[in-house]
Amino acid sequence: MVKDIEEKDIVCSIIGNFGKWQFGISVMMALLKFSLGWFQFNIVFLAPPQQFWCKNDNFTISELKNQSNRCFDPYDADQKIPCAEFEFDRSVFTSTIVSEWNLVCTKQYFVELTQMSFMAGMLFGYILFGILADKYGRRKPLIIAIVIQAIACFLSTFSPWFSVFILARFVVAIASGGIAIISFVLCMEIVGGKWRTIIPILYQIPFGLANSVLSGLAFFIRDWRQLQLALSILSALYIFFAFFIPESPRWLLVTDQREKAMVLLRRVAKFNNRQSSPDELLQNESTYLDRSDPEDKKDESIQILFKNKNLRFKTIILSIEWFVAGMSFFAFTQYMGSLSDNIFFTFAMGGIVVIPGVFVSLLMSYYFGRKTSIVVFEVITAICFWLILAVPKGAYVHDWPRVLLASMGIIGMSVFLPMLYLYTGELFPTVVRNVGVGVVSMVSKIGSMLAPLILSLERVSTVLPLAILGILTMSLPVMLIPLPETKGHVLLDTVESDENSNKETKDFNTKYKKVPTSTG
């Protein structure tokens, strides 16, 4: 089945499913995930949990720390006069955005706003750069996004006011969203066969490792501006990728840029030591490329996801699944900053354990199927959330039981999230696969925008964030029950084949039930 698909893929027929060229491009695209992880999670170290108190020379620091409400002047018996000036505990971090701009008391919600605006920027970046990449190719928009990210990072580093900082971070998020969507698409378009399963999962490894690198940098750099500067310099190095990032040969062929495609394919085929002739294959490209009439393509948009009953059902279920998954992942990753007294060790462990999680994801999806594996690890993740609540904070050295359970929860997420991405792509037919995956990815970002609100509930009760995350994560496998397994099934190409497949399954089940049991 897969072989038949490969034979119809002109790009893979010329350059192979995976070779030296694809390896190099895949590594570059994966390395871009480091910056995505740094800027999505650096808020953990830019605005870490930090003690504060109302400055007053007539009281000792110990007395000020023990105030029942540190937001008000300690001289005021009725606690109605707001504190005029704050002091912060600088024993761990010398400077944070919280201490620099006094984001406490009435301004404490600006921290949540900072992360919510970042997720909103990424959502906008997905849409904007997704359109640009389809219209102008993969290479130019990706390079533009890398350059914008680097410039906006430096701007956020030297922002004199919080308003400028949050605006610069919003621009960083837009560029990051563009890098995320284009780098993934480029990886998918240059490989074929089994590598379209392997590469999207391995591609996620640097995103997890970014946590460990970020934690290491933050351990040695305790000033938020210096930390941001270090991340800005590292992200600026990606500009050198502009000399090596190619255009997608698949996009060139689809947009009828035959000459450019032939030049690129000849070069890549030679680099990969392929014997096939691009010229001969391109002469018969009608055998390989979809030459459907443009009138038949009118419905290949978001609307078609909701026009057909079976496709509409899948879209709604997967959108809810991704909404909750996005919310849970980003909420828990940020929550790890307050999980134990050693924020650096906890956050670093969260990045390291992603590596075995990714390889477990590959093995599980191959031997046990996508749906079964996703369900199992979603349940494991939810149980870990609840077990953390059973272990009191500070009861053990470095809170190692809580860190261990959190690491198991991160492993669970690092297994089911890449698999969920693969499973989602396989559920949608080819003609709407990009649209379908794009829609659920955007819904996921909307969920992640709400993640800071879950964390803010810790002010009401310390158990609320994890309790809610446990309930939400346990609801994920329940939602997948009505959806089919995709392991071992041929990828459907059209909406009609998707509808017929669903109908044939129902007809077969009905017919099978009516067959009398053999007495032999």
N, C-alpha and C positions, 0 to 999 in steps of 0.2 A: 504494500500500500504506500509506504513512505517512498519506496523506490520509484513508483509511478509519478509521485509528486515531484521528485528530484529530476526526473527525466524531462519534465515540463518546465523546469526552472532554468532559463537561459543563462542567468548570471552564474549559478553554481555549475552548470555544464561547462562553462568556460574557465572559471577560476577555481573550481572545487568547492566542496562544502566548508572546508576549513584548512587553511594553510598558513605559511609564514606571514603573509600580508594581513589576513584576518586576525591572526594572533596579535600582531603589533597594534592594529587599530583597536581591537577589543581591550587590550591593556591600557591604551591611552584613555579610552572612554571610561574604563573602570576607575582609573586614577582621578578622574574628574569628580568622582563620588566623594572623595575626601573633603573637598571644599563644601560640598552640599551638606555633609554631616557636621562639619565645623560650624557653619553659620546657622544651621537649624538648632544646634544644641549648645552653642557657646553662651546662651542666656543663663545656663546653669552656673557658669563661672563669672559672668558679667553681673548677675544679680543673685548671688548665693544667699542662703539664710545667714543673716548677720544681726547680732544683737545691737540695740540702740537704746539711748536714754536721753532725757531732756537735760540739756547743759545747765548747770547751776553751781556756782562756786561755793555756795553755802552748804552743800551736801557732799558727802563722800561718794565715790563711784559705786561702792557697794550699796549704799542707801538708794542711789538713783536707779540702779539695776533692779532693786526690789520694789520699785513702785508698782502699784496695782495697775496703773494706766500711764504708760510712758509718753503718751501723746500730749499730756497736759502739764502745765507748770506745777511742780511739787509744792510751791507755796500756796497754791489755790486749794483751800479745804474742800470746795464743792467740785473740783476737777472740771471747771468750765472754761478756763483760759488756755487756749492752745499753746503748745510749746513754741517759743520763738526761735530756738536753735537746738539742733540735735548733735549728739556725739555718738560715734559708732565704735564697735569693737573691731580693732584692726590687727588682732593677734594672728589671724589666718590670712585675710586679704587686706592689703594696705589701702586699696581703692577699688570701689565698685560703682556701677551706675547708680546704685541705691544711695551710697554715701555721698557721691558727688552732687546728685540732684535731689537729695532728701526724699526718695520715693518710699516714704513710710506714712502711716496714719492715713490722712485723707488722700495722699498720693500713691498709696500702695498698689492701687489697681492699674497704675501706669506700667508696672512690670508685666501684668497679664496682657495689657494693651500692646506692649512691645512685641510679644510673641504672636498674638492674634493678628497683628498687622503684617508680620513676617509671613504667616501662613496664607493670608489674603494675597500678598504679593506673589507668592509661589503659584497660587491658583491663577492669578492674572497672567503670570509668565507662561504657564502651561498653554493657555488659550492663545495669547499673542504670538509666542514663538512657534506654536504648533501650526498656526496659519502661515506664518512667514516661511517655515521650513517646507510646507507643501507647495508654496508659490515660488520661492526663490532657491530651493534646494537645502540640503542639510549643512553644507560647509560654511557658507557665509553667515547665516543666522547664529550658528554655534560659536564662531569666532567673535561675532559682535557681542554675544551673551558673555563670553569669557572676559572680554575687554571691559564691558560695563560692570561686571561683578568686581573686577580688580579696582577700577576707579572708585566705585561706590564704597568699597571696603575701606579705602584710605580716607574717603570723606567722612565715614562714620567714626573712624579712629580719631580724627582731629575736630570733631563736631564741638563747637563751643556751647551749644544749647541742646537740651533734650529733644526739642522739636526737630532740629536738624538731624540729630542722631537717628530718630525713629523714621524720618523721611529717607535718609540714606540707607537704612536697613531695609526699608520697603523696596527700594531700587535693587539692592543686593538680592532680595527675594525674587523679584521679577526675573533677573538674570539667572538666578539659580534654578527657577522653574524651567526656563528655556534650556539650560544645560542638561537638566534631568530628562526632559522629554526627547530632545534631539539626540543625545548620546545613546539613549536606550534604543531609539528607532534605528540609528545608524548601525549599532551592534546587530540588531535583528536582520537588517537588510543585506549584510555582507556575508552571513553564514547560512548554511542549509543543513538539511537532514537532522540528525540527533543533536547537532550543535545549537539548534534553535531552542532546545530544552536546556542544555547545559550552560550556555553563555549567559542567558538572562538571570540564572541563579548565581553563578560564580561572580557575575558583574556586581552583585550586592555586597561582596566581602569588604571592599574599602569603605563603604558607608558605615559599617559596624566598627571597623578598625579606627575610623575617624574619632570615635569616642575616646579610645585609648590614647591616641596621639594628642588630642585636645586636653585630656586629663594630665598627661605628662608635661605639656607646655604650661598649663595652669599651675602645676606644682612648683615650677621654677620661676614663673612670672606671675606675681601676685597683684600686679596693678592692671586694671582692666584695659587701659589705653595701650600699655605695652603688649599685653596679650593680643589685643585686636590688631596692633601693628604687625606682630609676628604672623598672624593668620593672613593679613593683607599681603605681606611680602610673599608668603608661600603660594597664595592664590594667584598673584601676579605672574609667577613662574609659568603658569599654564598658557600664557600668551605665546610662548615659544612653540606650543602645539600647532599654532596657525601654519607653520611651515610643513607640517606633516599630515594634517587632517585632510582627507580626500573628499571628493563629492561622492555621493552614493551612486554607483553605476546603475542600480535598479531605478532610481529616480530619474537619471538621465535618459534611460530607455523609455520609461513611461511618459516622459514629457517630450518624446521625439527628438532628443538631442543626440542623434545617432553617431555623428562624427566624434563628439567628445566622449561618448560612451565607448566607442571602438578604440580610441587612443588609450583610455584608462584601462579597459579590459585586456588589451594586448600587453600593456606594461605589467599588469598584475599577474596575468597568465604566465608571463616569462619569469617573474619574480617567484611564483609558486611552482615553477618547473612543470607547468601543464602543457600537454601536447596538443590539446584541442585548438582549432582555428576559430577565432572570434568572427572573422569575415564570413566563413562558410555558415556558421550557426546563425549569424545575424541576417543572412540572406533569407533564411527560413524562419525569421522571428515570429511570423504570424502563427507558427505552430506552437510557440511558447507563450507569447504575450496575449493578454486578454484584449481582443479587438471589438468588444461589445459596442453597440451603437450608443452614442451619448444619451439618447432618449432613455435607454435602459438604466442609465446611471443616476437618473434624477432623484431616486429615492434613497441613494446611498448617503444618508445624513442622519442626524439625531432623530428626526421624525420617524424613520423606519423602525427604530428600536421600539417604538410604542404602537406601530400600526398593526403588527402581527401578534396574535395572542401568545404564542410560545415565546417569541423574542421579548415581548413586553414583560412577561412573567420573569424571565431570566434577568432582565435589566433591573427590574424593581428589587428582586431578591438580592442580586449582587451589589446594587447601590447601597442598600441598607447594611449589608455585610461589610462593605468597604468603609462606610461612614463610621460604624462602630469600631472597626479594626484600626482606622486612622486615629480616632479619638483615643482609644486605649493605648496604642503604641506610643504616641507622643506624650500623653499624660504620664505614663509610667516611666518613660525615659527621663523626663524632667523630674519626676518624683524621686528618682534614685539619688538626686542631689541631697535630699534630706533623710535618706533611708538610714544612714549611720553617721557617726561622728567624724568619719574619715571620708569626705566627699571625693577625694582624688582616687582612693583605692576602689571605692564602690563604682564610680563612673568608668574607671579603667577596666574593671572586671566585666562590666556590661558590654564593652567593645570586644574584648578578647574572646568571650564565649560565643560570639556570633560565628566565628570560623567553624567550630565543630557543628554548629547549628545548620550552616549552609550545606555541609557535606551530608549530614543526616537527612536534610531535605531532598537532596539528589537521590540518595539510596531509597528512602521511603517512597518517593513518587515513582521510582522505577519498579520496586517490588510489590508495593501494597496499593498503588493507585493514588490519585490526587485527593479525592474527596475523603477517603478513609483517613489518610495521613493528616489532612488539615483538621478534621474533627478531633482526632486523638490529641494533637498538640494544642488545640484551642482549650480543651478540657484541662490538660496539664497546666497550662498557663494560668487559667482561672483559679485552680486549686492552689497554686503557688502564691497568688495574690492574697487569698484568704489565710493561708498558713503564716504569712509574714505578720499578720495582725495578732497571731497567737504568741509571738515572741516579743516581749517588751524591749523597747529601745534602751541601750546602755547596760543590759544585763550581762553581756559577754564582751570579751576583748574585740575591739573593732566591729562589734555587732556581727560576728562572722555567720551565725545562723541566718540572720536577716539578709546578709549579702549573698549567702549561698542560695537561699530561696529566690532572691531577686535574679541571680544569675540563671537559675533554672527557668524562671519566667521569661527572661530575655532569650534563652535558648529556644524555648517554645515558640516565641514570636519570630525568631530568626529562621525557624523551620516552616511555620505555616504561612507567613507573609509572602516569601518568594514563591511558595507553592500555590498560594491563592492567586498570585499574578499570572502564573502559568495556566492554572485551572480556568481563570476568567477568559484568557485569550483563546483557549481551546473550546469554550462554550459558545463563543460568538462565531458566526460564519465569516468567511474570509472577506466578503464585500463590506461588512460593517465591523470588522475586528478592531481596526484602529479607532473608529468612532466609539465603539463599545468600551474598550479599555480606557480611552480618553475620558469618557463620561464618568466611569467609576473612580478613576484616579482623581478627578476634580471633586467628586463627592467625598472622597477620602480626605482631601485637603480641607474641605468644609468641616469635617469632623475634627481634624487636627486643630482648626482654629478655635474650637470650643474646649480643647484640652485644658488650657489654663483656667477655665472656669471650674473644672472639676478639682484642680489643685487648690483653688482658692477656698474650697469648702473645708480645707484643713483648719481654717480659722474658726469654723463652727464646731468641728469635732475632728480629732486627729485620725479617727478610723474611717471617716466618710470617703475620702478619695479611693483608698484601696478596696473598701467594701463595694463601692459603685463600680470600680473597674472589674472586680471579680464577677459581679452580676452581669455587666455588659459583655464581658468575654465569654461567659458561660452561655449567653444567648446566641453567640455566633454559630456553633455547631447545629443548633436547633433550626436555624434559618436555612442551612444547607441540605437538610433532609430531603426536600422535594426535588432537588437538582440531580441530574444523572452523573455517573462516573464517566470520565473521558479517557482513562488509560486504555490503550489498545483499540481505540476507535479512530476512524479516519476523520480528519478535519473537514468539516462541512464548508462548502464554498459559497453557496447562495442561500438566500432567505427561504426560498422554496424547498431546498433540500433540508433545511432545519425544520420547517413545518412538517414535511413528509416524514422525516425521521421520527418526530414526536408522534405522529399519527400511526406510523407503522408499528412503533413500540406498543402503543395502546391496543391496536388491532391484534397484534401477536399475543399479548397477554390475555385478551378476551377470548381469542380462539383457543389458546392453550388450556384455559380453564374449562372449556366445553368438551375437550377431548376425553372420552371415557377411559377409565383406568383399565389397562390390559389385565386379563385374568390368567394369562399364561405365566 
